[in-house]
């Protein structure tokens, strides 16, 4: 146990000594991840059928039907239709030219004419493309393919009244992923605002809550990008991983922040200097944070044994995020390092003191007004 305490004390000393290098490393790493790596929403699979085991009857049926369109080809349906009347000869020629244009899209292997509807008002084209069949790479390639096809449809010179749009499961999956990405962003901002508002109510300071949440936000951004890059290389990622990652990391990160911030404050009130308070706090609290995160990671990894991939795809993303949050929790230079010779908690306390002083002055001024008003009434009554 003595070794454990020595290790975390050394971690605290390194955090204080190289605080600016650590801050710059986190900032540069997060910026590089945002710029160079794909987003998590672009590689998650929103189609629940993609999470079914190979033994599922529907998956076995799909395997038997694969020779009809090619086992390694992804189908995107394009429907050209005219409202209110059958397709004309000019429409048929335009659809044929459209099929030729679609055949020149990147990764498209063939475009098949699936025939017209019974009333002759619509015609279906099936675009077959050679894409990855599973994992984050498949999701990314599908999004690119659907975007390219829609670009061709927008640029096609179709006769007046003839419209062409994408349809089918692949296009629906891409649109669902885009909506999920928007929802994930809304959840992320709502969670951050809620946590910050709650901490402001607790601390009665504007700086301390922001400093507590900032490392968790950085970890969320970095973990999402790292997980997405792993998904591109074959890691299975659940469609709900993004939402759970945001909530879990913000919750765990805030807990780790409160552990350390309150311990540093106690040590400083006991008379220690800022740097010494940080070293002792990390030595005492670091073990607690590490074992807390370790137990959580072990529990999350048990999800990898689930048969249904919707749940097993949560194990790796959430474990990566908690691991990064643990590192950020142990080297919390965001809230523990002195900035310009003034500790950030001191800044928050000073701001709070200024607010309290202003409130006191307003109360005193109000009391003086009451006294003056009462004196005036007494004089009028006596006269």
N, C-alpha and C positions, 0 to 999 in steps of 0.2 A: 504493500500500500504506500510505503514511503516513496517508491519509484514513481507511482502514479502522481502523487503530489508534486514531486520534483519535475516530472514531465510537463504538467500543466503550468507550474510556476515558470518554467523555461519558455513555454508558449506565450505566457503573459509578458515576459521580458522582451521577447522577440517582437511581439505585437507593438509594444511601446517604442522600441528602438527603431523599427522599420515601418512605422505607422503610415508615413506618406507613400512609401513604395507599395504597401499593401493596398491603400486606397486607389492609387494609380493602376495597380494590377487588376483590381476588381472592375474599375471603370473601363479600362482598355479591353478586358476580356468580355464584358457585357456588350460593349460597342462592336467588337469584332464578331461576336456571336449573332447580334442583330443584323449586321451587314452581310455576313458571309454564309450563314446557315439558314435552312428553310424554316418556315414557321410550323408549329405543331399542327395547326388546323389543316395545313395543306397536305399532310401525310396520314392523318387519321381516317379510318374507314367508318362511314356513317351507315353502311348497309349491314344490317344484322346478319344477313345470310353469309357474309364473309367470315363470321365468327363461328359458324357451325362446324362441328367435327366431321371428318370424312365419312364416318359411319352413318350420318343422318340420311334418311331416305331421299330427301330433296337433292342432296349433294351427289348421291349415287345416281339419281336420275339425270342430273346435269352431266355427269361423267359419261353416261351412256349416250347422251345426245350430242356430245362434243364433236363426233365426226361430221355432223351436219353443217357446222360452221368452222371447224378447226379448233382443236383444243387450246391452242396458244393465241387465239385471236379474240380481241374484245370488240363487241358490236355496239355501234351507236346508231340509233334510228333517226332518220330525217324524213319528215312528212311535208309534202308540198300539197296545198289544197287551195281551192277556189270556193268562196262562200256563195251559196245560192244557185249555182249552175255547174254543170259538168265541165271537166277540163277540155280545153280546145286543142286543136292541132298545134297551135303556137305554144301552148303551155307544155305539151309533150316534148317539143323541141327544146324549150328552155330547161326542162327537167333533165333531159339527156345531156345538155351542156353542163348543167350543175353537177351531175354525176361525174363527168370528166374532170371538172375542177376539184371536186372532193377527192378524187383519186390521186391528185398531186399533193395532197396534204402530207406532211411528214408522218412517217410510221404507218400510213394507210396501205394495206396490202390489196384490198379489193373493195369495190362498191357494187352491191347487188341490187337489182330492181325487184322489190318484193310484190309488185303489182298494184293495181288500182282497187279502190273500195268498190262495194257493190253498186253504189249510186254514181260512180264515175267522177266524184268531186275531189278525190284525194288520191295521191300516189305515194308509196312508201319506198324509201331507199335505205339499205342497210350498209353502213360503213364498217368495214372490218379492218382493225389495226393490230399490229404486232406490239403488244404492251406486256409489261410484267403482270403476272396474274395474282399476286398477293403482296402484302406488306406496304410500307409507306411509299416505295417507289411506284407501285401500281397506282396508288391514289394520286400522286403527283403527275404521273404521265397521263392519267385519265383527265385531269383538270386541264392540262396543256392541250390535249387532243380536242376536247369539247370547245375550248376557247378558239382553237384554230378553225374548227368546223363552223362555228358561229361567225367567225370573221369572214369566211368564204360566203356564207349565206347573206351577210350584210352587204357584201360587195357584188353579189350576183345581179345581173341585169334581167330581172324577171318581168314578164308582161304585167300590165296594170291589173290589180285584183288577185294576182297569184301570190301566195305567201308560203314561205318555207321555214320550218323551225325544227330544232332537235327535240327528241322525245326518247322514251325508253328508260331503263334502269340506270344506265351509265350517266346520262345527262341529269337525271333526278338525283343521283348520288353526289355529283359535282355541285349542284345547287344546294343540296342539304349541307354539304361541307362548308360552303360559303356562308350560309345562314348560321351554322354552328360557330364559325369563326367570329361572326359579328356578336352572337350571344355571349361567347366566351369573353370578348373584350368588355362587354357591358357588365358581366359578372365580376370581372377583375377590378374595374373602376369602382363599382358599387361596394365591393368588399373592402377596397383600400379606403374609400371615404368613410365607410361605417367604422372600421377599426380605428382610423385616425380620430373621428368624432368621439368615439368611446374613450380613447386614451386622453383626449383633450379634457373631457369631463372628469377623468380620474386625476390627471396631473395638474389641471388648471394652468397649463402652459402650452404654447404653440410649438416650441422647438422639440421638446422631449418626445412627443408622439411621432413627429415626422422622422426623427432620428431612429426611433425604435422600428418603424415600418420600412424605412429606406433599404436596409440590407435584404429584407424579405422580398421586396419588389425586384431588386437586382437579381436575386436568386431565381425568382419566378421567370424572369426574362431569359436568363442564361439556361436554366433547366429545360425550358420549353424548346429552345433551339438545339441543345445537345441531344435531347430525346428525339427530336425530329430528324437530326442527322443520323442517329442510330437506326431510326425507322427506315430511312432511305436504304440502309445497308442490310435490311432484313429483320429488324426488331419489330415484333408485333405490338402495336399500340392501340389501346381501346378508344372508342369514340368518346367516352366520358372522361378520359385521362386529363384533358386540358382543364375542365371545370374543377375536378377534384384536386388537381395539382395546385391551382390558385388558392382554393380554400385551405387546403392542408398546410401549404408552405406559409401562408400568411398567419395561420393560427399558431403553428409551431415556432415560426420566426419571432412572433410577438412574445410568446412564452419565454423563449431563450433570451430575448432582449430584456424582459422584465427581471428575469433571474439575475442577470449581470448588472443592470442599471441600479437596482435597489441595493445589491451587495456593494457596488462601488460607492454609492451614496452613504451607506452605513460606515464603510471603512474611512471615508473622508470626514464624516462627522466624529469618528473616533480619534481623529487627529493625524491621520496619514496624509502624505502628499498625494497628488493625483496619480502620478506614475506608480507609486508603491501600492496605492489602493487598487489600481488595475491589476497589478501582478498578483496580489493576494486574492482578489476576487476571482480571477481566472483559475488560480490554484485551488480554491475552495469550490467554486461553482462548476468549473470545467468538467469535473468527473460526473456530476449530476446531469449536465447537459448531454455528455457523451453517451452515458448509459440510457438516458431517456430516448435519444435518437436511435441508438443501437437496437433497443427493444422494438421501437416503431418500425425500423427497417426490416427486422426479422419477421415481424407480423405481416408486413406488406409483401415480403417475398413468398410467404405461404400461398398467396394468390396465384403464383405461377403454377401450382399443382391443379388448378381448376380446369375442368374439361372444356367448359364454355369459354372461348377466347375473349369474350367481352370482359371477363373478370381477370383472366390470366394476363391480359394485355395491360393491366394496371400495375403489375408488380414492378417491372423495371422502371417505368417513368417516375412513379412516386418514390421509389427507393433512391433513384438518382437525385431527385429534388431534395429529399430529406438529408442525404449525404452532403450536398452542397450547403444546405442550411446549417448543418452541424459545423462545417468549416467556417462559415460566416459568423456563427454564434460564438466560436472560440476566439476569433480575431475581430472583435467588434470595434474596429477603429472608428467607425462612424459615430458612435456615441461615447466612446471612452477616451479617444485621443484629444489632447488639448489643441485648440486651434488658435493660433496667434497669441498664445500665452493665456487664453481665457477658456476655461472649461465650459462646454456647451450646457451642462446642467446649471452652471452658475449663471449663464446668459438667460436660461429659462426662468430661474429663480428671480433674477433681477427684473425681468419683464413682468413677472407676477407681482413683485413688490411694487413696481411702478403703478400697475393697475390698482392694487390695493390702496396705495397712497392717493391716487386720483379719486377713488370711491370715497375714501375717508374725507377728503377735502369737500366733495359734493355734499356729504352728509352734514359736515360742520356748517357749510354755507346755508344749507336748508334749515338747520337749527337756528342759526342767526336770524334768518328771515322770519321764522316763527316767533322768536323773542321780540323782534322789532314790531311785528304786527300786533302781538298781544299788548305791548306797551302802548301803542297808539290807541287801541280799543279802551284800555283802562283810563287814559287821559280823557277821551271823549266822554266816557261814562261819568267820571268825577266832575267834569265841567257841566 
